[in-house]
Amino acid sequence: MPNLRLITLGTGGMIPSLDRSLPSTAMKRGGEVILFDCGEGTQVQVMKAGIGFGGIEKIFISHLHGDHITGLPGFLMTLSQTNRQKSLYIFGPPGIKGFWKALGRTLGFKTGYEVVIQEIEGDFQTEGNGYQIRATPVDHTIFCLAYALIEDDRPGKFDKGKAENLEVPEGPLFGRLQRGEEIALPGGLVVKPSDVLGPLRRGRKVVYAVDTRPCEEVVGLAQGADVLVHEGVFGEELKKEANLRGHSTVAQAAEVARRAGVGRLILTHISPRYKDVRGLLAEARAVFPRTNIARDLMEWEIPVHK
């Protein structure tokens, strides 16, 4: 099972600061890297994180506000300087194809690799190698998407004793059963994987929901997630302003995490007005104790389910 790491490349919102870059989050699964949003300077943050550009195959954009997408031109130009050959897949809301075409017209910019863009207009799912990405519209001031990376379930634990009792010889046949294949023994007995395997072990699930007011769509998408990355622009003292702007307070994000039953909440998209986030963290943890406030270039290893 490949390692799964979450890296918060940019954790600010609206404008960059000396402490927080604009929104971008990476999920590194084995040798593949998936980006969510691409604020200004994302390519620099990728280099600082030591991720490497070669593994980046997919970019998912939440919405077309500038702080989430204006890093894309520079990022694509940087990729062109790496002699990239393989295709890059970009997913995002309606209008992202027009954004790409406008870049070509105004900058005279062409890549040496294929850029495949897919616009998402509603609930959506795409398959990867051993996982899927789901998208659902959320509640912002313009059309905006939240995303979930959901791994495939794994076969249950192999019970060697049960296999031996069924006279399965140790060796390649063990491996076939562990991969979910039926086998036939010389005497004609057919052994099914369910005869020697425990219950399925669920895959890991990580959800990215930035920008949005607290909404049922995120609660549903994040049900049982290992990690929810959710915006927390303001504290409760600015709740009215947050909601007018289509955002959530840290306490509202924590309530979403609590209702969804997630393993951990990571707050991002923090307003530049907060230099000291200890008060924000206290507000969130009063609702959902397993909360962290992200900083740029923080990393979390997400363990497999045993």
N, C-alpha and C positions, 0 to 999 in steps of 0.2 A: 504494500500500500504506500503510495507516495506521500512524502511529508507535505503538510499544508501550512503555509505561513501567511499571516496577514501583516501588511506593512502600510502604515499610514504616512503616505508621502507628503501630503499637504493637509493641514488640519484647520486652516482659517476659513473665513468666509467674507465675501463682498470685496474686501481689499486686502492685499498682502501686507504683512507686517514683518519686522525684523525677527520675530519669534515664530510666526506661522505663515507657511506658504498657502497658496490657494488649493482648492479641493482636488485631491487625487488619492486613491487607495489602490494598492496592488495586492493580489492574491497569487502567491507562488505555490504551485502544486507540482511537485517533482521538478521537471525542467521547463514547465510551461508557466508563463506569467500572464495574468489577466488584469487589465487596468479598468478601474471604474472612475470616470471623470478625468479631465485633463486640464487643470487650471494652468495659469502662466507658470513657466519654469519647471513643468513636470519632468522634462528630460534631464534637468540638472539634479532633481531629487532622485530620479532613477539611478543616476551615476553615483550620487552620494550613498545610496542604499546598497550599492554593489550588486544590483539585480542583473544587469546586463541586458542589452537590447535584443539579443538574438532569440530569447524565449518568448518575447511578447508577440502574441498572435491575435489577440482580441482586445478591443477597447469598447467599453459600454458607457455611453454618455447619458446622464440622467435627464438633462434639459438644456435649453439653449440660452440660459443666462451666461453672461460673459465670464464670470469667475469659474465656471465649470467647463468651458470649452475653448477659451482663447489660447490655451497652451497647445492646442492641437496642431496649428501650422508649424510652430517651431519643432514640435515633437516629430512630425512627419519629415521635416527637412533634415533633422538629425539622423533619422533612420536612413535617409537617402545617402548619407555620408558613410554608412557602415557597409556599403555594397550588398545590401539586403536583396535577396532574390525571391523569397517566399511571400505569399500574399499576406496582407494585413486586413483583418475584418473589423469593421466599425459598426456598432449598433447604437441606435439612438432614436429620438422622437422625430416626427415629421418636420421637415425643414433642414435636416442635417445634410441631405444630399445637395440642397441648394447652397448651403454653407461651403461645402467642398468645391462645388463648381465655381463659386465666387472667388475662392482662393486661387483657383487656376487662372481665372480671368484677370484678377487684379495683381497677382504676384508673378504671373507667368510661370507658375510652379508645376513641375511634373516629377513624379517619383519614378525610380528605376524598378519599382516593384508594383504589383497589382494592389489597388485599394478597393475592397469590396464593402459597400455600404448598404445596410438594411435599415429601413425606417420601421419603427414599431408604433402601432396606432392603438393598441389595447393589450390585453393579456397575451403573453408571448412565451414561447419556450424554444430553446435551441440546444442541441446535444453536443457534448464534448467527449473526450476520451475518458470514460468512467464517471462522467458527471453530466449534469444539465444546468443551464442557466434559465431561470424564470424571471419574467418581468411583469410588473403590474402598475397601472397608473395610480398616482397618489395625489395628495391635496396641497398643491402649491398655487401660486398666482398665475402660472402658465402650465401647459401640459408637462408633466414630470413623471419619471419612472423610478421605481425601486427595483432592485435586482436581488435574486437569491442564487447562490451557487449551492447545488444539492448533489452530493455524491451518490452513486449507485450503492445499494446495499451489498454487503459482502456475505459470502457463505458463512454458516455457523462454524464453531470450533470442531475440529476433527477429533473423534473419539477413537483412538487407536485400539483400545480394548474391544470395542464393539466390532471393529473391522477384523480383528484377530479371531473373535468368537465366530464370525461368519466365514472364517478360513480364507480371508483375502490375504494373499502373500504381500509382504512388505516390499515396497519398491514403486515402480511407475503407476501401478493401479491405485495406490494411495493418493497420488497426485491427481489422477483423473477424477476420483471421487471428490476430492477437495475443490476441484474446478467445477463441480456440478454435473459430471457425466455419470451415466449409468454404466455398469460393467457387467460382463457375463463371465462366470467362473467355469472351469473345465467341466464340472458336473452338471452344468445347465442352470445353476442358480444365478439369478439376476439380482445384483446389489444396487440399490438406489442411493443417491447421496443422502436422502432423508434418513436412511438406515444408520448412518454413521456420523452425521453432522448435527450439531445443536441448532438452536434458532438462528435465523438471519441476524447479522450484526449491521445496524443501520449506518449509512454513510454520514459524513459530517455535513453540516449546513451552516452557511454564513450569509447574512443578509446585509445589504447596503441600502440605506434609505436617507437620502440627502438630496434636495430640500423638501420638507413637507410639514404641514401641520400634523398633530397627532390624528391618526385616522384608522378606521377598521381595516383598510386594505393592508397596511403594514402589520397590524396585529395578526391578520390571517396569513400573510406571506411568511412571517417570522415564527410561526408556531413551532415550538420545540427546537429552534435553532441553537447551535452551539454558541454563536456570536452574532449579535446585532450591532452593526455600525449605524448609528443614528445621529442626526444633527441635534445640537443643543446650543442654539445661538445665544440665548439670553437666560438670565435667572428669572425667578418668579416676579421680581419687581417690574419686569418689562413684559409680562405675559400678554397684555393687550397689544402692545406693539409687535411682538413676535407673531401673534396670530394674524394681525392685519397684514403683515408682510409675507404670510404663507409659511411661517416657521414654527418651531417648537421650542419651548423652554426645556431646560435640562430635567426638571421634574416631570414634565409631560412625556418626554422621551423615556424616562424611567418607568412611568406608568404603562407605556406601550410594552416595554420589556417585561414588566411584571405580568401583564395580561397574556403575553405571548409565551410565557414560560421559557425564556431563553436561558442559556447557561451564563452568558456574560454580555453586558452592555458596554460598548465603547462609544463615547461621545466625541463628536468632531464638529467641524464647521462652527468654531467658537468665534464670537464677535471680537474684533481687535480691542474693544473697550476693556476687556478683562485681562489684565496683566497677571493677577493672582487668581488662580482658579479654585483655590481651596474652598471658598464659599459655594461655588457651583457644584463641586464634588459632594459637599455635605448635603446640599439640597437633593441631589439625585440619589445619594445613598440612603437618605431617609425613606425613599420610596422603594428603591431596588438596590440592596447592598452590594451586589456583584457588579459594580459600575467602575469604569476607569474613564478618565479624560485623556484623550490621545494628545500626544505631541508629535511634531514632525519627525519622521524616521523611526518611530517606535515599531516594534515587531512583536507579534504573538504567534507562538506555535500552537496549533490546534490538534490535540491528540486524537487518535482513532478510537472508536468505541470497541471495547474488548468483548 
